[in-house]
């Protein structure tokens, strides 16, 4: 399964802090700047779950710190390859496909982002 990193909010945690924590835990990266893109509901018919979408840039590599029992492989992909993976079926995770819509529109300067320092 190919997917963008994600995670659950801890009690009282803001979505931004959760995104920063998950990026570091799962990939080892920290970002100099963050931008909030929006939120999405996964399945309104039977769930109240909300996913908050963030973009990060100015990435600096470090050591990741996976949760106990968590296992995953990191795969670096160019944005065009990720978007093509959504089209050709290599990427089937709904969250990742939805986020790639944002990615495509941000890259084409159709949907601007408000960048903030970390």
C-alpha positions as CSV (number, residue, x, y, z in Angstrom):
1,X,0.0,0.0,0.0
2,X,1.4,3.4,-1.0
3,X,0.2,6.3,1.1
4,X,1.1,9.6,2.4
5,X,2.1,9.7,6.1
6,X,-0.8,10.3,8.6
7,X,-1.7,9.7,12.1
8,X,-4.3,10.1,14.9
9,X,-4.6,13.2,17.0
10,X,-3.6,12.8,20.6
11,X,-6.0,14.1,23.2
12,X,-5.9,17.9,23.1
13,X,-3.4,18.0,20.3
14,X,-3.8,20.5,17.4
15,X,-3.9,19.1,13.9
16,X,-0.7,21.0,13.0
17,X,1.2,19.6,16.0
18,X,-0.1,16.1,15.0
19,X,1.1,16.6,11.4
20,X,4.5,17.7,12.6
21,X,4.8,14.8,15.0
22,X,3.7,12.2,12.4
23,X,6.1,13.6,9.8
24,X,9.0,13.2,12.2
25,X,7.9,9.9,13.6
26,X,7.3,8.2,10.3
27,X,9.8,9.8,8.0
28,X,12.4,11.5,10.2
29,X,11.9,14.8,8.5
30,X,11.2,18.2,10.0
31,X,9.9,21.1,8.0
32,X,10.7,24.8,8.1
33,X,7.3,25.9,6.9
34,X,3.8,24.5,7.0
35,X,0.6,25.3,5.2
36,X,-2.9,24.2,6.0
37,X,-4.8,23.1,2.9
38,X,-8.1,22.0,4.4
39,X,-10.0,19.1,5.8
40,X,-11.9,16.1,4.5
41,X,-14.4,13.7,5.8
42,X,-13.7,10.1,4.9
43,X,-17.2,8.6,5.0
44,X,-19.9,11.0,6.1
45,X,-22.5,8.2,6.0
46,X,-21.1,6.3,8.9
47,X,-18.1,8.1,10.4
48,X,-17.3,11.5,12.0
49,X,-13.6,11.1,11.2
50,X,-11.9,14.2,9.8
51,X,-8.5,14.4,8.1
52,X,-6.6,17.7,8.1
53,X,-4.4,18.2,5.1
54,X,-1.0,20.0,5.5
55,X,1.8,20.8,3.2
56,X,5.4,21.0,4.4
57,X,8.5,22.4,2.8
58,X,12.0,23.2,3.7
59,X,12.5,19.6,4.8
60,X,15.5,18.5,6.8
61,X,16.2,14.8,7.2
62,X,16.7,13.2,10.6
63,X,16.0,10.0,12.4
64,X,12.5,8.6,12.5
65,X,10.9,7.2,15.6
66,X,8.2,4.8,14.8
67,X,5.6,3.9,17.4
68,X,5.9,0.4,19.0
69,X,4.6,-2.2,16.6
70,X,4.5,0.3,13.7
71,X,6.3,-0.8,10.5
72,X,6.6,1.0,7.2
73,X,9.0,1.6,4.4
74,X,9.8,5.1,3.2
75,X,9.7,5.5,-0.6
76,X,10.7,8.8,-2.1
77,X,8.7,9.7,-5.2
78,X,8.6,12.7,-7.4
79,X,5.3,14.5,-7.3
80,X,4.5,13.6,-11.0
81,X,5.1,9.9,-10.2
82,X,2.8,10.0,-7.2
83,X,0.1,11.6,-9.2
84,X,0.6,9.1,-12.0
85,X,0.4,6.3,-9.4
86,X,-3.1,7.6,-8.5
87,X,-4.1,7.4,-12.1
88,X,-2.6,4.0,-12.9
89,X,-3.8,2.2,-9.7
90,X,-0.5,1.9,-7.8
91,X,-1.9,4.3,-5.2
92,X,-5.3,3.2,-4.0
93,X,-5.5,4.9,-0.5
94,X,-8.4,7.3,-0.6
95,X,-6.6,9.9,1.6
96,X,-3.6,9.9,-0.6
97,X,-5.6,10.2,-3.8
98,X,-7.6,13.1,-2.4
99,X,-4.4,14.8,-1.2
100,X,-2.9,14.4,-4.7
101,X,-5.8,16.5,-6.0
102,X,-4.6,19.3,-3.7
103,X,-0.9,18.7,-4.7
104,X,-1.7,18.9,-8.4
105,X,-3.7,22.2,-8.0
106,X,-1.1,23.7,-5.7
107,X,1.7,22.9,-8.1
108,X,-0.3,24.5,-11.0
109,X,-0.8,27.6,-8.8
110,X,-4.6,27.1,-8.9
111,X,-5.0,26.7,-5.1
112,X,-2.7,29.0,-3.2
113,X,-1.4,28.1,0.3
114,X,-0.6,30.4,3.2
115,X,2.8,29.3,4.4
116,X,3.8,29.7,8.1
117,X,7.1,29.1,9.8
118,X,7.2,26.0,12.0
